């Protein structure tokens, strides 16, 4: 199991505020995340995004596809599942 407890000493000032701001930003799928996402299987970048449902700047439902290895990564309830297919 991965320990995801925040290390508040990492953020020098206003630790909890900065942590929760980062948590809110990365807790939902947004178009901006496509700039940094790469395929976890073949490490290819950039990936293709197909949006099925969007609310504001958040992508609620959709699919992220790697054009190199043709693996689809679903986005469900604003959360991209970037696990390789054999680990889902």
C-alpha positions, -999 to 999 in steps of 0.1 A, spaced: 0 0 0 13 35 -9 14 60 19 -1 93 5 -1 112 38 11 147 32 44 159 44 36 193 56 72 201 62 77 201 24 56 232 21 74 260 40 46 285 45 9 278 48 15 241 44 -21 228 46 -34 255 22 -8 247 -4 -13 210 0 -51 212 -4 -47 236 -34 -25 210 -51 -49 182 -41 -79 200 -56 -60 208 -88 -49 172 -94 -80 155 -80 -99 159 -113 -91 155 -149 -85 188 -167 -72 195 -202 -40 210 -188 -30 176 -175 -26 163 -210 6 184 -213 23 162 -187 7 128 -190 26 100 -208 17 64 -214 27 43 -184 34 13 -207 55 27 -235 62 63 -221 49 79 -253 39 116 -252 16 132 -262 -15 112 -257 -49 116 -274 -80 127 -255 -116 119 -264 -141 139 -242 -175 123 -237 -188 147 -209 -173 180 -197 -184 204 -169 -166 237 -170 -129 230 -174 -132 195 -158 -135 164 -179 -161 141 -163 -161 112 -187 -138 103 -216 -109 83 -228 -71 89 -230 -55 69 -258 -19 61 -265 -15 62 -303 18 42 -302 6 11 -283 -32 16 -288 -41 13 -251 -72 32 -238 -72 47 -203 -107 56 -191 -118 88 -174 -147 81 -150 -162 106 -126 -133 131 -133 -106 106 -125 -82 92 -152 -73 56 -146 -37 55 -159 -30 20 -147 -17 -5 -173 -45 -29 -185 -31 -59 -166 -32 -40 -133 -68 -27 -135 
